[in-house]
């Protein structure tokens, strides 16, 4: 049993984890930068400790600082949330070296799945369908060009250690391959300290559908259904929903089966997500695995009635899963809208500032995960996401209507947000008919 958990994160996910700890009777510790000293997670935690100031590398990405804080305050475990150090295997090993439990998968599994080219190879060997592409890493333009010719244009050039849309470039012909390869490789080296690339067939405007899995240390792996994450801007998700309007019951069953297969192939434990893309014919391919809790985990919680954060903590304590595959029965429809402090009309440029007035929607089947309050200063140093509005209803049409009502009720004054943009999507015929793919936002912006 853990007695004290340090949350190595900030914002709404830190608040979410603190509340889960409270529900379990576990004390929580917040770490924070000086810029975050007035943040809600700092106020809600049982204990708090400052870990520096300035950019994230000085605080939320400072492994030694966080582990030292955990040791000084007597934390049994660290929950990394998402982003920051959540998929950093060196951080996991540092925790283990100091006798601190890491609430997530093992370092070796993170290494295995975090390297995208290695993950592709593992999935191919496990029999999970992957997008046609390179099996081994690519280090230079010349090799890449030869492989792109074999695969056939257009191709996607991706960073092996990539994520969040960084280190990704589409090449449509040999004429632009060298430029795009060099750009992607440079981005990868700057963002991840790794210039290893891989190349795969580029599928135009696919659907992006992911499967949530949970695995314990006793060999149990359960799939908790899918989330459709096709509505994206700049390769980053804006809206997630479950179930996906794009797949049949047979495809759903097959994807869940393959997700469990993928998790077992690497000896996975704790929460994870297998991401697939679907082409226009409905054929799906493995894209990547996220070895952490996802931003959009609340969508799955709404349709399954589970608490994935509590389950993560239980699994990390060595307990078996609290549910079997047969007991997971998704009900109704859930939709999540990410609310960002940004200006959609200016290429989603971040809009930090002080929240002068805040009103959050509520009611049956409406959930808001946030760290906002009136008077809170949204810092410019971190991600622009400030809230997640999640709704649940008996069917998709009712969920869309409920989301419209929730967005209409929500008020955030003092900073620019994408609230109106999200409401516009909820009224868009293409989205409402369930036909929005990853090219949807680009098409929507061209209408303006």
Residue pairs with C-beta under 8 A, 6 or more apart in sequence:
1 317
2 26
2 76
2 77
2 101
2 313
2 316
2 317
3 26
3 27
3 76
4 26
4 27
4 28
4 29
4 46
4 47
4 73
4 74
4 75
4 76
4 77
5 17
5 21
5 26
5 27
5 28
5 29
5 75
5 76
5 77
5 78
5 79
5 103
5 313
6 28
6 29
6 31
6 66
6 69
6 70
6 73
6 75
6 77
6 78
6 79
7 14
7 17
7 18
7 28
7 29
7 30
7 31
7 41
7 45
7 78
7 79
7 81
8 31
8 60
8 66
8 78
8 79
8 80
8 81
8 84
8 85
9 17
9 41
9 60
9 79
9 80
9 81
9 82
9 83
9 84
9 86
10 32
10 33
10 36
10 39
10 41
10 60
10 371
10 382
11 39
11 41
11 371
11 382
11 383
11 385
11 386
12 369
12 370
12 371
12 385
12 386
12 387
12 388
13 81
13 82
13 293
13 295
13 369
14 30
14 39
14 41
14 45
14 81
14 371
15 40
15 41
15 44
15 369
15 370
15 371
16 309
16 369
17 28
17 79
17 81
17 309
18 28
18 30
18 41
18 44
18 45
19 44
20 307
20 309
20 310
20 313
21 27
21 28
21 313
22 28
23 307
23 310
24 310
24 313
26 313
27 46
27 47
28 44
28 45
28 46
28 47
29 45
29 46
29 47
29 48
29 49
29 69
29 70
29 73
29 75
30 41
30 42
30 44
30 45
30 47
30 48
30 49
31 48
31 49
31 50
31 51
31 59
31 60
31 66
31 69
32 39
32 41
32 42
32 48
32 49
32 50
32 51
32 59
33 50
33 51
33 52
33 53
33 54
33 56
33 58
33 59
33 60
33 381
34 50
34 52
34 53
35 53
35 54
35 379
35 381
36 42
36 379
37 50
38 376
38 377
39 371
39 376
40 370
40 371
40 372
40 373
40 376
41 371
42 48
47 73
49 69
49 72
49 73
51 59
51 60
51 62
51 65
51 66
51 69
52 58
52 59
52 62
52 65
53 59
54 381
55 381
56 84
56 381
56 382
59 65
60 66
60 84
60 85
61 84
61 85
63 85
63 88
63 90
63 91
63 94
64 94
66 78
66 85
66 91
67 78
67 94
67 95
67 98
67 100
69 75
70 78
70 95
70 98
70 100
71 98
71 100
75 100
76 100
76 101
77 100
77 101
77 102
77 103
77 313
77 316
78 95
78 100
78 101
78 102
78 103
79 103
79 309
79 312
79 313
80 86
80 91
80 102
80 103
80 104
80 292
81 292
81 293
82 292
82 293
82 294
82 295
83 383
85 91
86 104
86 291
86 292
86 293
87 110
87 114
87 163
87 290
87 291
87 292
88 110
89 107
89 108
89 110
89 111
89 114
90 107
91 102
92 102
92 104
92 106
92 107
92 110
93 107
95 101
95 102
96 102
96 107
101 316
101 317
102 316
103 270
103 312
103 313
103 316
104 110
104 270
104 271
104 291
104 292
104 312
104 316
105 268
105 269
105 270
105 272
105 291
106 267
106 269
109 266
109 267
109 268
109 269
109 291
110 291
111 118
112 118
112 119
112 122
112 266
113 119
113 122
113 266
113 268
113 272
113 288
113 289
113 291
114 161
114 291
115 160
115 161
115 196
116 158
116 159
116 160
116 161
116 162
116 198
116 288
117 134
117 135
117 136
117 137
117 138
117 160
117 196
117 197
117 198
118 137
118 160
119 288
119 289
120 130
120 133
120 134
120 135
120 198
120 200
120 286
121 135
121 136
122 265
122 266
123 130
123 262
123 265
123 286
124 130
124 135
125 265
126 261
126 262
126 265
127 261
128 258
128 261
128 262
128 265
128 286
129 258
129 283
129 284
129 285
129 286
130 200
130 285
130 286
131 200
131 201
131 203
131 277
131 285
131 286
131 287
132 151
132 200
132 201
133 151
133 155
133 156
133 198
133 199
133 200
133 201
134 147
134 151
134 198
134 199
134 200
137 160
137 196
137 197
137 198
138 144
138 147
138 196
138 197
138 198
138 199
139 195
139 196
139 197
141 177
141 178
141 181
141 182
144 157
144 177
144 181
144 197
144 199
145 174
145 177
145 178
145 181
147 199
148 155
148 171
148 174
148 177
148 199
149 174
151 199
151 200
151 201
152 201
153 171
153 172
153 173
153 174
153 202
154 170
154 171
154 172
154 173
154 201
154 202
154 204
155 170
155 171
155 177
155 199
155 200
155 201
155 202
156 168
156 169
156 170
156 171
156 199
156 200
156 201
156 202
157 168
157 169
157 170
157 171
157 177
157 180
157 181
157 184
157 197
157 199
158 167
158 168
158 184
158 197
158 198
158 199
158 200
159 166
159 167
159 168
159 184
159 185
159 187
159 188
159 191
159 192
159 194
159 195
159 196
159 197
160 188
160 194
160 196
160 197
160 198
161 167
161 188
161 192
161 193
161 194
161 196
162 168
162 188
162 191
162 192
164 235
164 236
165 234
165 235
165 236
166 187
166 188
166 191
166 192
167 184
167 185
167 187
167 188
167 191
167 192
167 197
168 184
168 235
169 180
169 181
169 183
169 184
170 180
170 202
171 177
171 180
171 181
171 202
181 197
184 197
185 195
185 197
186 195
188 194
188 195
188 196
188 197
189 195
203 277
203 279
203 285
204 280
204 439
205 280
205 437
205 438
205 439
206 230
206 277
206 278
206 279
206 280
206 437
206 438
207 228
207 230
207 244
207 246
207 247
207 277
207 278
207 437
207 438
208 228
208 229
208 230
208 232
208 237
208 275
208 276
208 277
208 278
208 287
208 438
209 226
209 227
209 228
209 229
209 230
209 244
209 246
209 247
209 255
209 275
209 276
209 277
209 278
209 284
210 226
210 227
210 229
210 273
210 274
210 275
210 276
210 290
210 294
211 223
211 224
211 225
211 226
211 255
211 256
211 258
211 259
211 273
211 274
211 276
212 223
212 224
212 225
212 226
212 227
212 271
212 273
212 294
212 297
212 300
212 308
213 221
213 222
213 223
213 224
213 259
213 260
213 263
213 268
213 271
213 272
213 273
213 274
214 221
214 222
214 224
214 270
214 271
214 272
214 308
214 311
214 312
214 315
214 321
215 221
215 222
215 263
215 268
215 269
215 270
215 272
215 315
215 321
216 269
216 315
216 319
216 320
216 321
217 269
217 315
217 318
218 320
218 321
220 320
220 321
220 324
221 260
221 263
221 264
221 268
222 260
222 321
222 323
222 324
222 325
222 328
223 256
223 257
223 259
223 260
223 325
223 328
224 300
224 304
224 306
224 308
224 328
224 330
225 242
225 243
225 252
225 256
225 300
225 303
225 304
225 328
225 330
226 242
226 243
226 244
226 247
226 252
226 255
226 256
227 240
227 241
227 242
227 244
227 294
227 296
227 299
227 300
228 240
228 241
228 242
228 243
228 244
228 245
228 246
229 237
229 239
229 240
229 275
229 296
230 246
230 436
230 437
230 438
230 440
231 237
231 238
231 239
231 240
231 425
231 431
231 436
231 440
231 441
232 238
232 438
232 441
233 344
233 348
233 441
234 347
234 348
237 295
237 296
237 338
238 337
238 338
238 418
238 422
238 425
238 441
239 335
239 336
239 337
239 338
239 422
239 425
239 431
240 296
240 299
240 335
240 336
241 299
241 333
241 334
241 335
241 336
241 396
241 399
242 299
242 300
242 302
242 303
242 330
242 333
242 334
243 252
243 303
243 330
243 333
244 252
245 396
245 434
246 278
246 282
246 434
247 255
247 278
247 282
247 284
248 282
251 278
251 282
251 284
254 284
255 276
255 284
258 274
258 276
258 286
259 274
262 268
262 274
262 286
262 289
263 272
263 274
266 289
268 291
269 315
270 312
270 315
270 316
271 292
271 293
271 294
271 297
271 308
271 311
271 312
271 315
272 289
272 290
272 291
272 292
273 289
273 290
273 294
274 286
274 289
275 286
275 287
275 288
275 289
275 290
276 284
276 285
276 286
276 287
277 284
277 285
277 287
277 438
278 284
278 285
279 285
293 308
293 309
293 312
295 338
295 385
295 388
296 336
296 388
297 308
297 309
298 334
298 336
298 367
298 369
298 388
298 390
299 334
299 335
299 336
299 390
300 306
300 308
300 334
301 307
301 308
302 332
302 334
302 365
302 367
302 390
302 391
302 392
303 330
303 331
303 332
303 333
303 334
303 392
304 328
304 329
304 330
304 331
305 331
306 323
306 328
311 321
311 322
314 322
315 321
332 392
332 393
332 394
332 395
332 399
333 392
333 393
333 394
333 395
333 396
333 398
333 399
334 390
334 391
334 392
334 399
335 390
335 391
335 396
335 399
335 400
335 403
336 388
336 389
336 390
337 388
337 389
337 403
337 407
337 422
337 425
337 426
338 385
338 387
338 388
338 418
338 422
339 370
339 385
339 386
339 387
339 388
339 389
339 410
339 412
339 417
339 418
339 419
339 422
340 348
340 350
340 384
340 385
340 386
340 417
340 418
341 350
341 351
341 352
341 353
341 378
341 384
341 386
341 415
341 416
341 417
342 348
342 349
342 350
342 351
342 384
342 416
342 417
342 418
343 349
343 351
343 416
344 418
344 421
344 445
345 448
348 384
348 418
350 380
350 384
351 378
351 384
351 415
351 416
351 417
352 377
352 378
352 379
352 380
352 384
352 415
353 377
353 378
353 414
353 415
354 375
354 376
354 377
354 378
354 414
354 415
355 372
355 373
355 374
355 375
355 376
355 377
355 378
355 412
355 413
355 414
355 415
356 374
356 375
356 413
356 414
357 374
357 411
357 412
357 413
357 414
358 372
358 373
358 374
358 376
358 411
358 412
358 413
359 409
359 410
359 411
360 368
360 370
360 372
360 387
360 410
361 368
361 389
361 405
361 406
361 407
361 409
361 410
362 368
363 406
365 391
365 392
365 393
365 402
366 389
366 390
366 391
366 402
366 406
367 389
367 390
367 391
367 392
368 387
368 388
368 389
368 390
368 410
369 387
369 388
369 390
370 386
370 387
370 388
371 386
372 378
372 386
372 387
372 412
378 386
378 415
386 412
386 417
387 412
389 403
389 406
389 407
389 410
389 422
391 399
391 402
391 403
391 406
392 399
392 402
393 399
393 401
393 402
396 434
397 432
400 426
400 432
403 426
404 423
404 426
404 427
407 419
407 422
407 423
407 426
408 423
410 419
412 419
424 444
425 431
425 436
425 444
426 432
428 436
428 444
430 436
430 440
430 443
431 440
